[in-house]
Amino acid sequence: MRPIFCTHMRNARVHMRLGWFTLCFMLLGVSSSFSLRAQERAGATTATATPIIDTTTLLVQSGANYVRFEPNRLPATIVYMPDTAFGPTPVALLLGDTLVASMRFEDCQMVWYWSVGEEENAALVELYAHESATIQARPTIQYVESWSTITGCDSIIYQGVKYTESGIYPLDTVILESRDRRIDLLDLHINYTQYEEVYATQYFPYTGPSGKKYTETGDYNDTTMALNGCNKITTIHLVIDPSAAEADTVFFCTGFNTKHEEFIAEGYVRRYEPYTFQSPSEWDYMEGVIVSGEPERTLVDMRRAETNLREHYVNGLTPVEFIAWSVCYEGATTYVPLTVTNEPQWVDAGYIAIQVQFRCGEVYNTQFPTDIDQLSIEAAPIKRLEKGRVVILRGGEKYTILGTKL
């Protein structure tokens, strides 16, 4: 129902304007009570009523405007500021009843205040204006957050609840003496146990990462502390062979040992050798990675590239510790992580980047395009000798020097 305005109230406002206009004319200019102007409009229907969580400034239009306060945000206040010094009288309704307005003269214009009390249900306020104006909805009850940060391994039991994943968890809402609310939040960081496997065959006692010595054939779990503060469990598959009187080579990262030999027993020598680092750019680890291409995407077997890398860096070459993939799609400016599947996967046009981290700290980075036009332009042929014959590598495929595909 549209509001009905009384004639005597309008006449009273005319007399009030005459007095105020003289005062305002003497000032340097008319200013607004809201230093920051709203950009968002209040909802125009009950279904689109603007939810009020914190103090919010909104634009209202001539006609019906709607805002909604949830029960935990009441009581509240609505302040109405017209865009003109003397605007038409607005009306605010709550559940069909007209709210009593408190009018104040601020900065050479009338400002209307309405108070919204605590109700059982959410408060839907209907505000009728006859001009463009600005309102500010101010919940009386304020919310503050109280954080507890905890870091643990694998799982954490906190206040009787077991957590297994990192995240932010709401714990409780406490009503303060001021009637404000304090929200207790748990910022949980869970790290996890790390696992690795080691295979060893020797005839002398084997020393695990923890320093414990193993003298019999078997499988053992050797526990140490990982960098993330949790356990690192190394599963040792050990074969003790008394007849294996031969040299054992132990590789180390440069700076952590020196190249030398140690006599262990008759017929047995342990050699200490530094790892040899070879850049992936020196050989074709991309063999078989580019499966096929289309104008806007490429079928890429990234798992094949990882297998090529891990199988190559053995026997004294610095092993691969970690491989990370990311992609920058065409038109984008940043790279995003790329999840590798066990099967070839289509990747839209752009650039795929690979980062390979080696055991001794070396890092290798490169990128390649993922659309057929750039592949044909940038994939320069490579010649190399395989089993006594010249092989040409182009686009992830092998050809003879006569162009026959192998």
Number of C-alpha atoms within 10 A of each C-alpha: 5 8 11 7 11 8 8 9 10 13 11 10 13 12 10 12 18 10 10 16 14 10 11 16 11 8 10 7 9 14 14 17 16 12 7 8 13 16 10 12 16 23 21 18 13 15 8 13 18 22 16 17 17 15 14 16 23 19 20 27 18 13 15 19 23 23 22 21 26 18 14 18 22 20 18 19 16 22 18 27 24 25 14 16 20 17 17 13 18 20 22 25 19 14 10 11 10 15 18 14 17 11 14 11 11 15 15 21 22 20 22 21 18 20 18 21 13 16 13 7 10 14 21 20 24 26 25 20 21 16 17 15 19 23 24 18 22 23 22 19 17 17 19 12 11 13 15 12 10 13 13 18 16 15 16 19 10 11 7 7 7 10 17 16 15 18 11 14 14 13 14 12 15 14 13 10 7 8 12 16 18 16 16 16 17 18 14 20 19 18 18 17 14 16 13 11 12 12 10 12 15 19 19 19 14 20 12 18 15 13 11 11 12 17 14 14 18 11 14 16 15 19 18 17 14 14 9 14 14 17 19 21 20 19 17 21 15 20 18 18 13 10 8 14 16 15 16 17 15 14 18 19 16 13 8 8 12 12 12 10 15 12 11 14 12 8 10 16 16 16 15 17 18 20 19 17 16 14 11 16 11 7 12 15 19 19 18 18 20 20 16 18 20 14 13 15 18 23 19 22 22 22 16 18 20 21 11 17 20 15 13 17 17 13 12 15 15 24 21 21 13 13 16 15 18 18 24 21 18 14 8 10 8 9 15 14 12 15 11 16 10 9 12 18 16 17 20 20 23 21 20 22 19 20 15 19 18 18 15 18 10 14 14 13 13 12 14 15 25 28 22 18 15 15 18 13 9 12 14 11 13 12 15 12 9 9 6 7 10 13 21 22 19 16 21 17 18 19 16 14 12 8 10 9 12 9
